[in-house]
Amino acid sequence: MLHSMTGFARASAETAPGTLTCELRAVNHRYLDITFKMPDDLRPSEAAFRQLIGERLKRGKVECLLNFRRALDASSDMQLDRDLVALLAKRLGEIADAMPDADDVDPVDVLRWPGVIRPTEVDAEPLAREAAALLATTLEALASMRRSEGERIEEMILSRCDEVLRIAGTVRARMPEVLEATRIRQRERIEKLDIEADPARLETELALVAQKLDVDEELDRLESHIKEIRDAVASDEPVGRRLDFLMQELNREANTLGSKSADAETTKAAVDLKVLIEQMREQIQNVE
C-alpha cells in the first residue's frame, strides 16, 4: 500500500501544568527531514521525539510544532523578582532626578522588563512524557491522512498501468501489419528506381529494416516494468524511490518505441505512453 508524503494533523491534551498542543505538517522530500518548534522545557526530549517520528515516517519534510500553555494558578503564577523591581525603582528614581520633566513610568512597563515576572517552574520529565504521548497520537492521525492520500495515488497509478498495457498490446498486435506495409513500401521504391535488384540481397535488406523496426523487446520490457510497479505498489515498504526509477525505465522504452515508429499509429501510441508515464511520475514524486 502506498503512503503519501503530505499531510497535516493537530491534537491537544490537558495536563496538570497546562495545555499541550501538537501540530505536524509534512510535504514531499527526498529524505526524512524533521524540524522542531517547541518550548525550552521540552528541548531535552528532542532526540526522543525525533526517533518517535522516524519510527513512523520514512520520507518527507516534517515540521513538528509543540506548544505549551501554562495553566493559571493565582498562588504560584506571576511571581515578582522583588530584588529586580527594587533595583529598577532605584534606577528610575535616578532618571527622574536627572529628568524632572519626564513622564512617570507605567507599572505595566516595569512588568514587561525581562526577568521581573518569574514563571513557575514546570517538572520537565512528566511534561515530556505527556508530550511524547500527544506526539504519538498526532503521528497516528498524520499517518492516517498520508495513507488515505496514498490510496488515491495507488488507484491512479494502477489505472494508468492498465492503460499502458492496453496500448502496448495494441502496438504488438499491429506490428506484423506494420512490418508488412514497410516491406511493400520498400519494394515499391525499388521498382520506381527501375533497376534490377538481387532478390537474395533485397530480402536481406528488407529483413534488416524489419529488425530495426521490431519493438518486441521494448514491449516486453514495458510489460515487465508494469509488473514491477504493481508488485511495488502492493508492498508495505516505502517504494517511492523505486517507483521513480521505474518511471525512468518506462520513459526510456516509450522513447525507443517512438524512435522505431514506422507509421503514425505507432508514433501516437508512443506519445500516449509518455503522457501516461508523466502523469504517474508527477504523482509518484509525492509517494513515501
KOLGUTI-831470 format. One record per residue (C-alpha): chain; residue number from 1; residue in one letter; y, z, x. Coordinates in nm, 3 decimals. Layout:
REM residues N
<node kette="A" nr="NUM" rest="A" Y="Y" Z="Z" X="X"/>
...
REM end
This chain:
REM residues 288
<node kette="A" nr="1" rest="M" Y="0.000" Z="0.000" X="0.000"/>
<node kette="A" nr="2" rest="L" Y="0.344" Z="-0.093" X="0.130"/>
<node kette="A" nr="3" rest="H" Y="0.632" Z="0.151" X="0.164"/>
<node kette="A" nr="4" rest="S" Y="0.995" Z="0.053" X="0.172"/>
<node kette="A" nr="5" rest="M" Y="1.225" Z="0.198" X="0.437"/>
<node kette="A" nr="6" rest="T" Y="1.519" Z="0.251" X="0.200"/>
<node kette="A" nr="7" rest="G" Y="1.564" Z="0.540" X="-0.038"/>
<node kette="A" nr="8" rest="F" Y="1.768" Z="0.842" X="-0.139"/>
<node kette="A" nr="9" rest="A" Y="1.671" Z="1.189" X="-0.254"/>
<node kette="A" nr="10" rest="R" Y="1.857" Z="1.513" X="-0.324"/>
<node kette="A" nr="11" rest="A" Y="1.739" Z="1.864" X="-0.407"/>
<node kette="A" nr="12" rest="S" Y="1.885" Z="2.213" X="-0.425"/>
<node kette="A" nr="13" rest="A" Y="1.744" Z="2.564" X="-0.407"/>
<node kette="A" nr="14" rest="E" Y="1.891" Z="2.904" X="-0.487"/>
<node kette="A" nr="15" rest="T" Y="1.823" Z="3.164" X="-0.220"/>
<node kette="A" nr="16" rest="A" Y="1.929" Z="3.525" X="-0.180"/>
<node kette="A" nr="17" rest="P" Y="2.212" Z="3.449" X="0.065"/>
<node kette="A" nr="18" rest="G" Y="2.331" Z="3.137" X="-0.121"/>
<node kette="A" nr="19" rest="T" Y="2.259" Z="2.781" X="-0.234"/>
<node kette="A" nr="20" rest="L" Y="2.085" Z="2.528" X="-0.013"/>
<node kette="A" nr="21" rest="T" Y="2.124" Z="2.155" X="-0.076"/>
<node kette="A" nr="22" rest="C" Y="1.932" Z="1.877" X="0.099"/>
<node kette="A" nr="23" rest="E" Y="2.011" Z="1.507" X="0.089"/>
<node kette="A" nr="24" rest="L" Y="1.806" Z="1.234" X="0.255"/>
<node kette="A" nr="25" rest="R" Y="1.929" Z="0.878" X="0.295"/>
<node kette="A" nr="26" rest="A" Y="1.706" Z="0.613" X="0.454"/>
<node kette="A" nr="27" rest="V" Y="1.766" Z="0.248" X="0.542"/>
<node kette="A" nr="28" rest="N" Y="1.566" Z="-0.007" X="0.740"/>
<node kette="A" nr="29" rest="H" Y="1.548" Z="0.027" X="1.116"/>
<node kette="A" nr="30" rest="R" Y="1.319" Z="-0.095" X="1.391"/>
<node kette="A" nr="31" rest="Y" Y="1.206" Z="0.257" X="1.479"/>
<node kette="A" nr="32" rest="L" Y="1.235" Z="0.606" X="1.327"/>
<node kette="A" nr="33" rest="D" Y="1.592" Z="0.726" X="1.391"/>
<node kette="A" nr="34" rest="I" Y="1.682" Z="1.067" X="1.243"/>
<node kette="A" nr="35" rest="T" Y="2.029" Z="1.221" X="1.237"/>
<node kette="A" nr="36" rest="F" Y="2.120" Z="1.565" X="1.101"/>
<node kette="A" nr="37" rest="K" Y="2.428" Z="1.724" X="0.949"/>
<node kette="A" nr="38" rest="M" Y="2.375" Z="2.096" X="0.895"/>
<node kette="A" nr="39" rest="P" Y="2.544" Z="2.435" X="0.936"/>
<node kette="A" nr="40" rest="D" Y="2.523" Z="2.619" X="1.267"/>
<node kette="A" nr="41" rest="D" Y="2.289" Z="2.877" X="1.109"/>
<node kette="A" nr="42" rest="L" Y="2.020" Z="2.607" X="1.083"/>
<node kette="A" nr="43" rest="R" Y="2.075" Z="2.430" X="1.415"/>
<node kette="A" nr="44" rest="P" Y="1.798" Z="2.622" X="1.597"/>
<node kette="A" nr="45" rest="S" Y="1.547" Z="2.472" X="1.349"/>
<node kette="A" nr="46" rest="E" Y="1.648" Z="2.109" X="1.404"/>
<node kette="A" nr="47" rest="A" Y="1.340" Z="2.027" X="1.613"/>
<node kette="A" nr="48" rest="A" Y="1.108" Z="2.165" X="1.343"/>
<node kette="A" nr="49" rest="F" Y="1.294" Z="1.968" X="1.074"/>
<node kette="A" nr="50" rest="R" Y="1.270" Z="1.652" X="1.285"/>
<node kette="A" nr="51" rest="Q" Y="0.894" Z="1.700" X="1.321"/>
<node kette="A" nr="52" rest="L" Y="0.858" Z="1.754" X="0.947"/>
<node kette="A" nr="53" rest="I" Y="1.033" Z="1.424" X="0.873"/>
<node kette="A" nr="54" rest="G" Y="0.833" Z="1.243" X="1.143"/>
<node kette="A" nr="55" rest="E" Y="0.508" Z="1.350" X="0.981"/>
<node kette="A" nr="56" rest="R" Y="0.602" Z="1.171" X="0.656"/>
<node kette="A" nr="57" rest="L" Y="0.813" Z="0.876" X="0.770"/>
<node kette="A" nr="58" rest="K" Y="0.724" Z="0.633" X="1.050"/>
<node kette="A" nr="59" rest="R" Y="1.015" Z="0.389" X="1.049"/>
<node kette="A" nr="60" rest="G" Y="1.373" Z="0.379" X="0.922"/>
<node kette="A" nr="61" rest="K" Y="1.715" Z="0.519" X="0.993"/>
<node kette="A" nr="62" rest="V" Y="1.718" Z="0.857" X="0.819"/>
<node kette="A" nr="63" rest="E" Y="2.022" Z="1.075" X="0.762"/>
<node kette="A" nr="64" rest="C" Y="1.946" Z="1.434" X="0.668"/>
<node kette="A" nr="65" rest="L" Y="2.227" Z="1.644" X="0.522"/>
<node kette="A" nr="66" rest="L" Y="2.159" Z="2.016" X="0.481"/>
<node kette="A" nr="67" rest="N" Y="2.436" Z="2.215" X="0.319"/>
<node kette="A" nr="68" rest="F" Y="2.452" Z="2.592" X="0.266"/>
<node kette="A" nr="69" rest="R" Y="2.699" Z="2.760" X="0.029"/>
<node kette="A" nr="70" rest="R" Y="2.706" Z="3.137" X="0.062"/>
<node kette="A" nr="71" rest="A" Y="2.674" Z="3.349" X="-0.247"/>
<node kette="A" nr="72" rest="L" Y="2.984" Z="3.559" X="-0.321"/>
<node kette="A" nr="73" rest="D" Y="2.944" Z="3.930" X="-0.254"/>
<node kette="A" nr="74" rest="A" Y="3.254" Z="4.143" X="-0.309"/>
<node kette="A" nr="75" rest="S" Y="3.113" Z="4.426" X="-0.098"/>
<node kette="A" nr="76" rest="S" Y="3.049" Z="4.218" X="0.212"/>
<node kette="A" nr="77" rest="D" Y="3.228" Z="3.881" X="0.197"/>
<node kette="A" nr="78" rest="M" Y="3.575" Z="3.808" X="0.334"/>
<node kette="A" nr="79" rest="Q" Y="3.572" Z="4.086" X="0.591"/>
<node kette="A" nr="80" rest="L" Y="3.901" Z="4.109" X="0.775"/>
<node kette="A" nr="81" rest="D" Y="3.926" Z="4.134" X="1.150"/>
<node kette="A" nr="82" rest="R" Y="4.186" Z="4.412" X="1.132"/>
<node kette="A" nr="83" rest="D" Y="4.244" Z="4.416" X="1.506"/>
<node kette="A" nr="84" rest="L" Y="4.329" Z="4.046" X="1.500"/>
<node kette="A" nr="85" rest="V" Y="4.552" Z="4.093" X="1.193"/>
<node kette="A" nr="86" rest="A" Y="4.738" Z="4.377" X="1.371"/>
<node kette="A" nr="87" rest="L" Y="4.790" Z="4.157" X="1.676"/>
<node kette="A" nr="88" rest="L" Y="4.916" Z="3.871" X="1.462"/>
<node kette="A" nr="89" rest="A" Y="5.155" Z="4.109" X="1.282"/>
<node kette="A" nr="90" rest="K" Y="5.292" Z="4.228" X="1.616"/>
<node kette="A" nr="91" rest="R" Y="5.349" Z="3.872" X="1.735"/>
<node kette="A" nr="92" rest="L" Y="5.505" Z="3.772" X="1.404"/>
<node kette="A" nr="93" rest="G" Y="5.742" Z="4.068" X="1.435"/>
<node kette="A" nr="94" rest="E" Y="5.847" Z="3.946" X="1.778"/>
<node kette="A" nr="95" rest="I" Y="5.909" Z="3.598" X="1.637"/>
<node kette="A" nr="96" rest="A" Y="6.113" Z="3.747" X="1.351"/>
<node kette="A" nr="97" rest="D" Y="6.331" Z="3.937" X="1.603"/>
<node kette="A" nr="98" rest="A" Y="6.383" Z="3.620" X="1.806"/>
<node kette="A" nr="99" rest="M" Y="6.441" Z="3.401" X="1.498"/>
<node kette="A" nr="100" rest="P" Y="6.604" Z="3.620" X="1.228"/>
<node kette="A" nr="101" rest="D" Y="6.680" Z="3.317" X="1.009"/>
<node kette="A" nr="102" rest="A" Y="6.318" Z="3.205" X="0.990"/>
<node kette="A" nr="103" rest="D" Y="6.132" Z="3.230" X="0.657"/>
<node kette="A" nr="104" rest="D" Y="5.891" Z="3.514" X="0.600"/>
<node kette="A" nr="105" rest="V" Y="5.527" Z="3.440" X="0.675"/>
<node kette="A" nr="106" rest="D" Y="5.300" Z="3.388" X="0.375"/>
<node kette="A" nr="107" rest="P" Y="4.999" Z="3.626" X="0.395"/>
<node kette="A" nr="108" rest="V" Y="4.775" Z="3.336" X="0.287"/>
<node kette="A" nr="109" rest="D" Y="4.874" Z="3.156" X="0.607"/>
<node kette="A" nr="110" rest="V" Y="4.758" Z="3.459" X="0.802"/>
<node kette="A" nr="111" rest="L" Y="4.422" Z="3.446" X="0.625"/>
<node kette="A" nr="112" rest="R" Y="4.384" Z="3.085" X="0.735"/>
<node kette="A" nr="113" rest="W" Y="4.416" Z="3.185" X="1.101"/>
<node kette="A" nr="114" rest="P" Y="4.083" Z="3.128" X="1.282"/>
<node kette="A" nr="115" rest="G" Y="3.883" Z="3.449" X="1.304"/>
<node kette="A" nr="116" rest="V" Y="4.087" Z="3.655" X="1.058"/>
<node kette="A" nr="117" rest="I" Y="3.813" Z="3.619" X="0.795"/>
<node kette="A" nr="118" rest="R" Y="3.469" Z="3.705" X="0.930"/>
<node kette="A" nr="119" rest="P" Y="3.184" Z="3.560" X="0.721"/>
<node kette="A" nr="120" rest="T" Y="2.888" Z="3.780" X="0.655"/>
<node kette="A" nr="121" rest="E" Y="2.609" Z="3.701" X="0.899"/>
<node kette="A" nr="122" rest="V" Y="2.300" Z="3.544" X="0.747"/>
<node kette="A" nr="123" rest="D" Y="1.947" Z="3.612" X="0.865"/>
<node kette="A" nr="124" rest="A" Y="1.868" Z="3.271" X="1.013"/>
<node kette="A" nr="125" rest="E" Y="1.488" Z="3.292" X="1.008"/>
<node kette="A" nr="126" rest="P" Y="1.436" Z="3.332" X="0.630"/>
<node kette="A" nr="127" rest="L" Y="1.709" Z="3.077" X="0.568"/>
<node kette="A" nr="128" rest="A" Y="1.533" Z="2.829" X="0.797"/>
<node kette="A" nr="129" rest="R" Y="1.205" Z="2.878" X="0.607"/>
<node kette="A" nr="130" rest="E" Y="1.382" Z="2.814" X="0.277"/>
<node kette="A" nr="131" rest="A" Y="1.549" Z="2.504" X="0.425"/>
<node kette="A" nr="132" rest="A" Y="1.215" Z="2.372" X="0.554"/>
<node kette="A" nr="133" rest="A" Y="1.056" Z="2.412" X="0.210"/>
<node kette="A" nr="134" rest="L" Y="1.351" Z="2.237" X="0.048"/>
<node kette="A" nr="135" rest="L" Y="1.333" Z="1.956" X="0.305"/>
<node kette="A" nr="136" rest="A" Y="0.963" Z="1.908" X="0.228"/>
<node kette="A" nr="137" rest="T" Y="1.042" Z="1.881" X="-0.144"/>
<node kette="A" nr="138" rest="T" Y="1.319" Z="1.631" X="-0.079"/>
<node kette="A" nr="139" rest="L" Y="1.092" Z="1.430" X="0.152"/>
<node kette="A" nr="140" rest="E" Y="0.835" Z="1.403" X="-0.125"/>
<node kette="A" nr="141" rest="A" Y="1.100" Z="1.264" X="-0.361"/>
<node kette="A" nr="142" rest="L" Y="1.219" Z="1.019" X="-0.095"/>
<node kette="A" nr="143" rest="A" Y="0.862" Z="0.908" X="-0.020"/>
<node kette="A" nr="144" rest="S" Y="0.803" Z="0.851" X="-0.392"/>
<node kette="A" nr="145" rest="M" Y="1.110" Z="0.627" X="-0.413"/>
<node kette="A" nr="146" rest="R" Y="1.008" Z="0.435" X="-0.099"/>
<node kette="A" nr="147" rest="R" Y="0.656" Z="0.397" X="-0.238"/>
<node kette="A" nr="148" rest="S" Y="0.789" Z="0.260" X="-0.568"/>
<node kette="A" nr="149" rest="E" Y="1.009" Z="0.007" X="-0.390"/>
<node kette="A" nr="150" rest="G" Y="0.715" Z="-0.083" X="-0.166"/>
<node kette="A" nr="151" rest="E" Y="0.504" Z="-0.167" X="-0.471"/>
<node kette="A" nr="152" rest="R" Y="0.770" Z="-0.413" X="-0.586"/>
<node kette="A" nr="153" rest="I" Y="0.779" Z="-0.576" X="-0.241"/>
<node kette="A" nr="154" rest="E" Y="0.399" Z="-0.589" X="-0.230"/>
<node kette="A" nr="155" rest="E" Y="0.384" Z="-0.767" X="-0.566"/>
<node kette="A" nr="156" rest="M" Y="0.638" Z="-1.024" X="-0.447"/>
<node kette="A" nr="157" rest="I" Y="0.456" Z="-1.086" X="-0.117"/>
<node kette="A" nr="158" rest="L" Y="0.117" Z="-1.133" X="-0.283"/>
<node kette="A" nr="159" rest="S" Y="0.260" Z="-1.376" X="-0.537"/>
<node kette="A" nr="160" rest="R" Y="0.415" Z="-1.579" X="-0.253"/>
<node kette="A" nr="161" rest="C" Y="0.082" Z="-1.573" X="-0.066"/>
<node kette="A" nr="162" rest="D" Y="-0.087" Z="-1.723" X="-0.373"/>
<node kette="A" nr="163" rest="E" Y="0.175" Z="-1.997" X="-0.380"/>
<node kette="A" nr="164" rest="V" Y="0.130" Z="-2.070" X="-0.007"/>
<node kette="A" nr="165" rest="L" Y="-0.246" Z="-2.112" X="-0.062"/>
<node kette="A" nr="166" rest="R" Y="-0.182" Z="-2.338" X="-0.360"/>
<node kette="A" nr="167" rest="I" Y="0.044" Z="-2.566" X="-0.155"/>
<node kette="A" nr="168" rest="A" Y="-0.199" Z="-2.566" X="0.139"/>
<node kette="A" nr="169" rest="G" Y="-0.482" Z="-2.661" X="-0.096"/>
<node kette="A" nr="170" rest="T" Y="-0.277" Z="-2.947" X="-0.242"/>
<node kette="A" nr="171" rest="V" Y="-0.195" Z="-3.081" X="0.106"/>
<node kette="A" nr="172" rest="R" Y="-0.560" Z="-3.056" X="0.213"/>
<node kette="A" nr="173" rest="A" Y="-0.679" Z="-3.242" X="-0.097"/>
<node kette="A" nr="174" rest="R" Y="-0.428" Z="-3.523" X="-0.036"/>
<node kette="A" nr="175" rest="M" Y="-0.498" Z="-3.567" X="0.336"/>
<node kette="A" nr="176" rest="P" Y="-0.776" Z="-3.833" X="0.302"/>
<node kette="A" nr="177" rest="E" Y="-0.543" Z="-4.037" X="0.079"/>
<node kette="A" nr="178" rest="V" Y="-0.251" Z="-3.990" X="0.321"/>
<node kette="A" nr="179" rest="L" Y="-0.459" Z="-4.092" X="0.624"/>
<node kette="A" nr="180" rest="E" Y="-0.596" Z="-4.397" X="0.447"/>
<node kette="A" nr="181" rest="A" Y="-0.245" Z="-4.503" X="0.343"/>
<node kette="A" nr="182" rest="T" Y="-0.136" Z="-4.466" X="0.705"/>
<node kette="A" nr="183" rest="R" Y="-0.422" Z="-4.685" X="0.826"/>
<node kette="A" nr="184" rest="I" Y="-0.327" Z="-4.952" X="0.573"/>
<node kette="A" nr="185" rest="R" Y="0.038" Z="-4.946" X="0.680"/>
<node kette="A" nr="186" rest="Q" Y="-0.059" Z="-4.980" X="1.047"/>
<node kette="A" nr="187" rest="R" Y="-0.284" Z="-5.277" X="0.972"/>
<node kette="A" nr="188" rest="E" Y="-0.009" Z="-5.443" X="0.767"/>
<node kette="A" nr="189" rest="R" Y="0.239" Z="-5.402" X="1.053"/>
<node kette="A" nr="190" rest="I" Y="-0.003" Z="-5.564" X="1.298"/>
<node kette="A" nr="191" rest="E" Y="-0.066" Z="-5.851" X="1.057"/>
<node kette="A" nr="192" rest="K" Y="0.308" Z="-5.912" X="1.027"/>
<node kette="A" nr="193" rest="L" Y="0.330" Z="-5.945" X="1.406"/>
<node kette="A" nr="194" rest="D" Y="0.096" Z="-6.243" X="1.372"/>
<node kette="A" nr="195" rest="I" Y="-0.109" Z="-6.153" X="1.677"/>
<node kette="A" nr="196" rest="E" Y="-0.480" Z="-6.123" X="1.727"/>
<node kette="A" nr="197" rest="A" Y="-0.589" Z="-5.766" X="1.791"/>
<node kette="A" nr="198" rest="D" Y="-0.915" Z="-5.646" X="1.939"/>
<node kette="A" nr="199" rest="P" Y="-1.095" Z="-5.484" X="1.640"/>
<node kette="A" nr="200" rest="A" Y="-1.251" Z="-5.211" X="1.854"/>
<node kette="A" nr="201" rest="R" Y="-0.919" Z="-5.134" X="2.022"/>
<node kette="A" nr="202" rest="L" Y="-0.746" Z="-5.136" X="1.683"/>
<node kette="A" nr="203" rest="E" Y="-0.993" Z="-4.889" X="1.537"/>
<node kette="A" nr="204" rest="T" Y="-0.945" Z="-4.664" X="1.839"/>
<node kette="A" nr="205" rest="E" Y="-0.568" Z="-4.670" X="1.799"/>
<node kette="A" nr="206" rest="L" Y="-0.593" Z="-4.602" X="1.427"/>
<node kette="A" nr="207" rest="A" Y="-0.827" Z="-4.312" X="1.498"/>
<node kette="A" nr="208" rest="L" Y="-0.574" Z="-4.166" X="1.743"/>
<node kette="A" nr="209" rest="V" Y="-0.297" Z="-4.197" X="1.484"/>
<node kette="A" nr="210" rest="A" Y="-0.514" Z="-4.025" X="1.226"/>
<node kette="A" nr="211" rest="Q" Y="-0.592" Z="-3.749" X="1.473"/>
<node kette="A" nr="212" rest="K" Y="-0.223" Z="-3.689" X="1.535"/>
<node kette="A" nr="213" rest="L" Y="-0.156" Z="-3.669" X="1.163"/>
<node kette="A" nr="214" rest="D" Y="-0.453" Z="-3.447" X="1.081"/>
<node kette="A" nr="215" rest="V" Y="-0.337" Z="-3.100" X="0.972"/>
<node kette="A" nr="216" rest="D" Y="-0.672" Z="-2.934" X="0.900"/>
<node kette="A" nr="217" rest="E" Y="-0.623" Z="-2.685" X="1.184"/>
<node kette="A" nr="218" rest="E" Y="-0.276" Z="-2.591" X="1.065"/>
<node kette="A" nr="219" rest="L" Y="-0.402" Z="-2.541" X="0.710"/>
<node kette="A" nr="220" rest="D" Y="-0.695" Z="-2.333" X="0.836"/>
<node kette="A" nr="221" rest="R" Y="-0.456" Z="-2.110" X="1.030"/>
<node kette="A" nr="222" rest="L" Y="-0.226" Z="-2.080" X="0.729"/>
<node kette="A" nr="223" rest="E" Y="-0.517" Z="-1.958" X="0.518"/>
<node kette="A" nr="224" rest="S" Y="-0.630" Z="-1.721" X="0.793"/>
<node kette="A" nr="225" rest="H" Y="-0.280" Z="-1.570" X="0.823"/>
<node kette="A" nr="226" rest="I" Y="-0.263" Z="-1.523" X="0.445"/>
<node kette="A" nr="227" rest="K" Y="-0.590" Z="-1.330" X="0.458"/>
<node kette="A" nr="228" rest="E" Y="-0.448" Z="-1.108" X="0.733"/>
<node kette="A" nr="229" rest="I" Y="-0.134" Z="-1.047" X="0.526"/>
<node kette="A" nr="230" rest="R" Y="-0.341" Z="-0.941" X="0.227"/>
<node kette="A" nr="231" rest="D" Y="-0.551" Z="-0.709" X="0.445"/>
<node kette="A" nr="232" rest="A" Y="-0.234" Z="-0.556" X="0.593"/>
<node kette="A" nr="233" rest="V" Y="-0.077" Z="-0.505" X="0.251"/>
<node kette="A" nr="234" rest="A" Y="-0.389" Z="-0.319" X="0.135"/>
<node kette="A" nr="235" rest="S" Y="-0.376" Z="-0.085" X="0.437"/>
<node kette="A" nr="236" rest="D" Y="-0.245" Z="0.272" X="0.414"/>
<node kette="A" nr="237" rest="E" Y="-0.088" Z="0.245" X="0.760"/>
<node kette="A" nr="238" rest="P" Y="0.268" Z="0.126" X="0.835"/>
<node kette="A" nr="239" rest="V" Y="0.238" Z="-0.252" X="0.872"/>
<node kette="A" nr="240" rest="G" Y="0.597" Z="-0.376" X="0.871"/>
<node kette="A" nr="241" rest="R" Y="0.590" Z="-0.498" X="1.231"/>
<node kette="A" nr="242" rest="R" Y="0.254" Z="-0.669" X="1.188"/>
<node kette="A" nr="243" rest="L" Y="0.374" Z="-0.847" X="0.875"/>
<node kette="A" nr="244" rest="D" Y="0.687" Z="-0.959" X="1.058"/>
<node kette="A" nr="245" rest="F" Y="0.469" Z="-1.110" X="1.332"/>
<node kette="A" nr="246" rest="L" Y="0.251" Z="-1.286" X="1.074"/>
<node kette="A" nr="247" rest="M" Y="0.564" Z="-1.438" X="0.917"/>
<node kette="A" nr="248" rest="Q" Y="0.647" Z="-1.592" X="1.255"/>
<node kette="A" nr="249" rest="E" Y="0.297" Z="-1.736" X="1.275"/>
<node kette="A" nr="250" rest="L" Y="0.317" Z="-1.878" X="0.923"/>
<node kette="A" nr="251" rest="N" Y="0.652" Z="-2.034" X="1.002"/>
<node kette="A" nr="252" rest="R" Y="0.508" Z="-2.195" X="1.316"/>
<node kette="A" nr="253" rest="E" Y="0.228" Z="-2.360" X="1.115"/>
<node kette="A" nr="254" rest="A" Y="0.475" Z="-2.479" X="0.849"/>
<node kette="A" nr="255" rest="N" Y="0.691" Z="-2.636" X="1.120"/>
<node kette="A" nr="256" rest="T" Y="0.391" Z="-2.813" X="1.271"/>
<node kette="A" nr="257" rest="L" Y="0.287" Z="-2.936" X="0.926"/>
<node kette="A" nr="258" rest="G" Y="0.635" Z="-3.082" X="0.879"/>
<node kette="A" nr="259" rest="S" Y="0.635" Z="-3.249" X="1.220"/>
<node kette="A" nr="260" rest="K" Y="0.300" Z="-3.417" X="1.146"/>
<node kette="A" nr="261" rest="S" Y="0.400" Z="-3.527" X="0.799"/>
<node kette="A" nr="262" rest="A" Y="0.326" Z="-3.889" X="0.720"/>
<node kette="A" nr="263" rest="D" Y="0.471" Z="-3.901" X="0.368"/>
<node kette="A" nr="264" rest="A" Y="0.740" Z="-3.745" X="0.151"/>
<node kette="A" nr="265" rest="E" Y="0.498" Z="-3.522" X="-0.039"/>
<node kette="A" nr="266" rest="T" Y="0.371" Z="-3.354" X="0.277"/>
<node kette="A" nr="267" rest="T" Y="0.729" Z="-3.310" X="0.402"/>
<node kette="A" nr="268" rest="K" Y="0.825" Z="-3.147" X="0.072"/>
<node kette="A" nr="269" rest="A" Y="0.521" Z="-2.919" X="0.097"/>
<node kette="A" nr="270" rest="A" Y="0.628" Z="-2.808" X="0.446"/>
<node kette="A" nr="271" rest="V" Y="0.981" Z="-2.732" X="0.320"/>
<node kette="A" nr="272" rest="D" Y="0.844" Z="-2.539" X="0.021"/>
<node kette="A" nr="273" rest="L" Y="0.625" Z="-2.336" X="0.257"/>
<node kette="A" nr="274" rest="K" Y="0.923" Z="-2.248" X="0.477"/>
<node kette="A" nr="275" rest="V" Y="1.118" Z="-2.132" X="0.169"/>
<node kette="A" nr="276" rest="L" Y="0.832" Z="-1.906" X="0.060"/>
<node kette="A" nr="277" rest="I" Y="0.788" Z="-1.768" X="0.412"/>
<node kette="A" nr="278" rest="E" Y="1.159" Z="-1.692" X="0.441"/>
<node kette="A" nr="279" rest="Q" Y="1.154" Z="-1.511" X="0.105"/>
<node kette="A" nr="280" rest="M" Y="0.867" Z="-1.294" X="0.231"/>
<node kette="A" nr="281" rest="R" Y="1.030" Z="-1.238" X="0.569"/>
<node kette="A" nr="282" rest="E" Y="1.353" Z="-1.109" X="0.411"/>
<node kette="A" nr="283" rest="Q" Y="1.160" Z="-0.851" X="0.208"/>
<node kette="A" nr="284" rest="I" Y="0.936" Z="-0.753" X="0.498"/>
<node kette="A" nr="285" rest="Q" Y="1.241" Z="-0.651" X="0.702"/>
<node kette="A" nr="286" rest="N" Y="1.253" Z="-0.351" X="0.469"/>
<node kette="A" nr="287" rest="V" Y="0.883" Z="-0.257" X="0.495"/>
<node kette="A" nr="288" rest="E" Y="0.785" Z="0.056" X="0.691"/>
REM end
